[in-house]
Amino acid sequence: MSAKSQAASIRPKAAVEADPRWARVLARDRSADGKFWYSVATTGVYCRPSCPSRTANPRNVGLHGSLAEAKATGFRPCKRCNPDGSSADVENAAIVAKACRLIEQSEEVLSLTSLAKVANLSTCYFHRLFKGVTGLTPKDYAEAHQASRVRDGLARGHSVTEAMYDAGFNSSGRFYEKSRNMLGMTPTQYRAGGANEYIRFAVGQSSLGAILVASSDKGVASILIGDDPDELVRDLQDRFPKARLVGGDKEYESMVARVVSFVEAPGIGLNLPLDVRGTAFQRRVWQALQDIPVGQTSSYSEIARRIGAPKSVRAVASACAANHIAVAIPCHRVVRNDGALSGYAWGVERKRELVAREATLA
């Protein structure tokens, strides 16, 4: 490469420092990988934004909007960050996605050792990687999938024993030991549509409207927001058609007060025991939502990448829409890729207000 063309690829120091992309290079922002590249004249290499190499002098840096543009500098690809190949996040997501498929397709619960061996990783590193991508440990993910299989079997009318063995349980004692936490009730009650399950609930008022909070013995199972308290109660009845709804409990009203207080002043935080009922995929999404800090937002595609399913953006959006525990599972913190607000089960205006209130804490 001629000295003239090399000099042309390097921008003045001030221009580079003023470019918002440079801040992402300084932060080694993995989410910027694939969106732009940068080259360093003194080392003769080009890199991805997350490259772990020592930070270059911006006077020697060129920023490039495409891989082809970076290659056109005539520099060689960095050996540390491999800018021509897949990013570490993409490769890690693929490893975890493969492990998830193995867990879902296996007739029995796979051990951590066997999963790590398939991934060709140490058990400690694989465990850390899996949890970092999905928000769940391999064991938690397997148990969530088992619970989903049990619920599906019971919902299709299978006997408790059939559902137990179909889900991979080899011991009835172990199954019944876990079944209440898994289903929120006994298997027989679940098969009967939740008959005789007790759901306590109360309704409070906030600046965003009426808020209904309902709990099973395991934890909060629903937080609903709306204009009409009676309509929220009817919605709760539709969600638990055979359960026994118990309202008017003065002691339980303190639970509603905690939720209302968080809505009005999100800085106080909200940490509630939850009774999360959903498929294994939905639980992964909902766990990722709970990991979004107050005052921040994330896109549907970012959540999909985080749980190891980068192509499942629509499924992530569907899981957000299926969330019945408002604010405690903060689906209001998920926005479109361009930062615009999208649909919200309890109204886009409420979503906008929640995001605005939390943004003041960032």
C-alpha positions in Angstrom: 0.0 0.0 0.0 1.4 3.4 -0.9 2.2 6.0 1.8 -0.3 8.3 0.1 -3.2 5.8 0.2 -2.3 4.8 3.7 -2.4 8.4 4.9 -5.7 8.8 3.2 -7.3 6.0 5.2 -6.3 7.7 8.5 -8.5 10.5 9.9 -7.3 13.4 12.0 -7.2 12.6 15.7 -9.9 15.1 16.6 -12.2 13.7 13.9 -11.8 10.2 15.2 -12.4 11.2 18.8 -15.5 13.1 17.9 -16.9 10.1 16.0 -19.4 8.2 18.3 -18.0 4.9 17.0 -14.7 5.6 18.7 -16.4 5.6 22.1 -17.6 2.1 21.3 -14.1 1.0 20.4 -12.8 2.4 23.7 -15.6 0.5 25.5 -14.8 -2.7 23.5 -18.6 -2.8 22.8 -19.4 -6.3 21.5 -22.8 -5.1 20.3 -21.0 -2.9 17.7 -19.2 -5.9 16.1 -20.3 -6.3 12.5 -21.5 -2.7 12.4 -18.1 -1.2 11.7 -14.4 -1.9 11.8 -11.3 0.1 12.5 -7.7 0.0 11.3 -4.4 1.0 12.9 -1.7 2.3 10.7 1.2 1.7 13.1 0.4 -2.0 13.4 -1.0 -2.5 9.9 -4.0 -4.4 11.1 -7.8 -3.9 11.1 -10.0 -5.0 14.0 -13.6 -5.4 15.2 -14.8 -2.8 17.8 -14.5 -5.3 20.7 -10.9 -6.2 20.0 -9.1 -6.8 23.4 -5.8 -5.3 22.0 -4.2 -2.3 23.6 -6.1 0.9 22.7 -4.5 2.6 19.7 -3.7 6.3 19.4 -6.7 7.8 17.6 -4.2 9.7 15.4 -3.4 6.4 13.8 -6.9 5.0 13.5 -9.3 4.7 10.5 -13.0 3.9 11.0 -14.7 1.8 8.3 -18.4 1.2 7.7 -17.9 -2.2 6.1 -15.5 -5.1 6.1 -14.7 -4.5 2.4 -13.7 -1.0 3.3 -11.4 -2.2 6.1 -9.8 -4.8 3.7 -9.3 -2.1 1.1 -6.7 -0.4 3.4 -4.4 -3.3 2.5 -3.9 -4.1 6.2 -4.0 -7.6 7.6 -6.8 -8.9 9.9 -6.0 -8.8 13.6 -5.2 -12.3 14.9 -6.7 -11.5 18.3 -10.2 -10.5 17.4 -10.5 -12.2 13.9 -12.5 -9.4 12.2 -13.1 -11.5 9.1 -14.9 -14.3 11.0 -17.8 -14.6 13.4 -17.6 -12.6 16.6 -17.1 -14.3 19.9 -20.7 -13.5 20.9 -22.1 -15.2 17.8 -19.9 -18.2 18.2 -20.8 -18.5 21.9 -24.5 -18.1 21.1 -24.2 -21.0 18.5 -22.6 -23.2 21.2 -25.3 -22.5 23.7 -28.1 -22.9 21.1 -26.7 -26.3 20.2 -26.7 -27.3 23.9 -30.3 -26.0 24.3 -31.4 -28.3 21.4 -29.6 -31.2 23.0 -31.4 -30.6 26.3 -34.7 -30.3 24.5 -34.3 -33.4 22.4 -32.9 -35.7 25.1 -35.2 -38.2 26.7 -33.2 -37.8 30.0 -31.7 -34.9 31.8 -28.1 -34.5 30.5 -25.3 -33.9 33.0 -23.2 -30.8 32.9 -20.2 -32.9 32.1 -21.8 -34.5 29.0 -23.0 -31.1 27.7 -19.5 -29.5 28.2 -17.9 -32.5 26.5 -20.1 -32.0 23.4 -19.2 -28.3 23.3 -15.5 -29.3 23.8 -15.2 -26.9 26.8 -14.4 -27.4 30.4 -17.4 -27.8 32.7 -16.7 -24.5 34.6 -16.3 -22.5 31.4 -19.3 -24.0 29.7 -21.5 -23.4 32.8 -20.4 -19.8 32.9 -20.9 -19.3 29.2 -24.4 -21.0 29.2 -25.6 -18.8 32.1 -24.1 -15.7 30.5 -26.0 -16.2 27.3 -29.4 -17.5 28.6 -29.6 -16.1 32.1 -30.1 -19.7 33.3 -27.8 -22.4 34.4 -27.9 -25.6 32.3 -29.7 -27.3 35.2 -32.3 -24.6 35.5 -32.8 -24.6 31.7 -33.3 -28.4 31.7 -35.7 -28.2 34.6 -37.7 -25.4 32.9 -37.9 -27.6 29.8 -39.0 -30.6 31.9 -41.7 -28.5 33.5 -42.9 -27.4 30.1 -43.1 -31.1 29.0 -45.0 -32.0 32.1 -47.5 -29.2 31.6 -48.0 -30.1 27.9 -48.6 -33.7 28.8 -51.1 -33.0 31.5 -52.8 -30.4 29.3 -53.3 -33.0 26.6 -55.0 -35.3 29.1 -52.2 -37.7 29.8 -52.2 -39.3 33.2 -49.8 -38.0 35.8 -47.6 -41.1 35.4 -47.5 -40.8 31.6 -46.6 -37.1 31.8 -43.9 -37.8 34.4 -42.1 -40.5 32.3 -42.6 -38.5 29.0 -40.8 -35.6 30.7 -37.8 -37.8 31.5 -38.4 -38.4 35.2 -37.3 -42.0 36.2 -38.5 -41.7 39.8 -41.9 -40.8 41.0 -40.5 -39.7 44.3 -38.2 -37.2 42.6 -41.0 -36.0 40.4 -43.5 -35.3 43.2 -40.6 -33.7 45.2 -40.3 -31.1 42.4 -43.9 -31.0 41.0 -45.3 -28.3 43.2 -42.5 -25.8 42.4 -42.7 -26.8 38.8 -46.5 -26.4 38.4 -47.4 -24.1 41.3 -49.8 -26.9 42.5 -50.1 -30.6 42.6 -50.0 -32.5 39.3 -53.6 -33.7 39.8 -54.8 -30.1 40.4 -52.9 -29.0 37.3 -54.5 -31.8 35.2 -57.9 -30.6 36.4 -57.2 -27.1 35.2 -56.0 -25.6 38.5 -59.0 -26.7 40.5 -58.9 -25.7 44.1 -55.7 -23.7 43.7 -55.9 -20.5 45.9 -55.0 -17.2 44.2 -54.9 -14.2 46.5 -55.3 -10.8 44.8 -55.9 -7.1 45.5 -56.3 -4.0 43.4 -54.6 -0.6 44.0 -54.6 2.7 42.2 -51.6 4.4 40.6 -50.9 7.4 38.3 -50.9 4.8 35.5 -54.3 3.4 36.4 -55.5 0.4 38.4 -53.0 -2.3 39.3 -54.0 -5.8 40.2 -51.5 -8.1 41.9 -52.2 -11.8 42.3 -50.2 -14.6 44.0 -50.2 -18.3 44.4 -48.5 -20.1 47.3 -45.3 -19.9 45.2 -45.2 -16.2 44.4 -46.6 -13.4 42.3 -48.4 -15.0 39.3 -49.9 -11.8 37.7 -49.5 -8.1 37.7 -52.1 -6.4 35.5 -52.5 -2.7 34.7 -55.6 -1.1 33.2 -58.3 1.6 33.5 -61.1 -0.6 35.0 -60.5 -2.6 38.2 -63.4 -4.9 37.4 -62.1 -5.7 34.0 -58.7 -6.6 35.6 -60.5 -9.0 38.0 -62.3 -10.6 35.0 -59.0 -10.9 33.2 -57.6 -12.7 36.3 -60.6 -15.1 36.3 -59.9 -15.9 32.7 -56.3 -16.7 33.4 -57.2 -19.0 36.3 -60.6 -20.3 35.4 -60.7 -23.1 38.0 -58.7 -21.5 40.8 -60.3 -20.1 44.0 -59.7 -16.4 43.9 -59.4 -14.8 47.3 -59.7 -11.0 47.5 -60.2 -8.3 50.1 -57.2 -9.5 52.1 -55.9 -6.5 54.1 -52.5 -8.2 54.7 -52.1 -8.9 51.0 -52.8 -5.3 50.0 -49.2 -4.5 51.2 -48.0 -6.4 48.1 -50.0 -4.1 45.9 -48.6 -1.1 47.7 -45.0 -2.3 46.9 -45.8 -2.5 43.2 -47.6 0.9 43.1 -44.6 2.4 45.0 -42.2 1.1 42.3 -44.4 2.4 39.5 -44.4 5.8 41.0 -40.7 5.8 42.1 -38.7 3.1 40.2 -35.5 4.0 42.0 -36.7 2.0 45.1 -36.4 -1.3 43.1 -38.8 -4.2 43.1 -37.8 -7.7 44.3 -40.7 -10.0 44.6 -41.0 -13.8 44.7 -42.5 -14.8 41.4 -44.5 -17.8 40.2 -43.4 -17.7 36.5 -45.4 -20.0 34.3 -44.3 -20.4 30.7 -42.4 -22.5 28.3 -38.6 -23.0 28.6 -38.1 -20.4 25.8 -40.4 -17.9 27.4 -38.7 -18.3 30.8 -35.3 -17.6 29.1 -36.7 -14.4 27.6 -38.3 -13.3 30.8 -35.1 -13.9 32.8 -33.2 -11.8 30.2 -35.8 -9.0 30.7 -35.2 -9.1 34.5 -31.5 -8.7 33.8 -32.1 -5.3 32.1 -31.1 -2.6 34.7 -33.6 0.0 35.7 -33.1 3.1 33.5 -31.9 1.1 30.5 -33.6 -0.5 27.5 -32.8 -3.4 25.1 -34.0 -4.3 21.7 -35.8 -7.5 20.7 -32.8 -8.6 18.6 -30.4 -7.9 21.5 -32.5 -10.1 23.8 -32.6 -12.8 21.1 -28.8 -12.8 20.9 -28.5 -12.8 24.7 -30.4 -16.0 25.1 -28.5 -17.7 22.3 -31.3 -17.5 19.6 -30.3 -14.6 17.4 -32.8 -15.6 14.6 -35.8 -15.8 17.0 -36.6 -12.1 17.2 -40.3 -12.6 16.5 -40.4 -15.4 19.1 -38.8 -13.0 21.6 -41.5 -10.4 20.8 -44.2 -13.0 21.3 -42.7 -14.0 24.7 -42.8 -10.4 25.8 -46.4 -10.1 24.7 -47.2 -13.3 26.7 -45.8 -11.8 29.9 -48.5 -11.5 32.6 -46.3 -10.0 35.3 -46.0 -6.3 34.4 -43.0 -4.3 35.8 -41.6 -7.2 37.8 -40.8 -8.9 34.5 -40.0 -5.6 32.7 -41.1 -6.1 29.2 -41.6 -2.3 29.0 -37.8 -2.0 28.7 -37.7 -3.7 25.3 -37.8 -1.5 22.3 -37.3 -1.7 18.6 -33.9 -1.7 17.0 -34.2 2.0 16.2 -35.1 2.8 19.8 -38.8 3.4 19.1 -41.4 2.0 21.4 -43.5 -0.9 20.1 -46.6 -2.7 21.4 -47.2 -3.2 25.1 -50.0 -5.3 26.6 -51.0 -2.5 29.0 -50.8 0.3 26.5 -48.0 2.1 24.7 -48.6 5.3 26.6 -48.0 3.5 29.9 -44.8 1.9 28.4 -43.6 5.4 27.4 -44.2 6.8 30.9 -42.5 3.8 32.6 -39.4 4.1 30.4 -39.3 7.9 30.9 -39.5 7.6 34.7 -36.8 5.0 34.7 -34.6 7.0 32.3 -34.1 9.7 34.9 -32.2 7.2 37.0 -29.7 6.2 34.3 
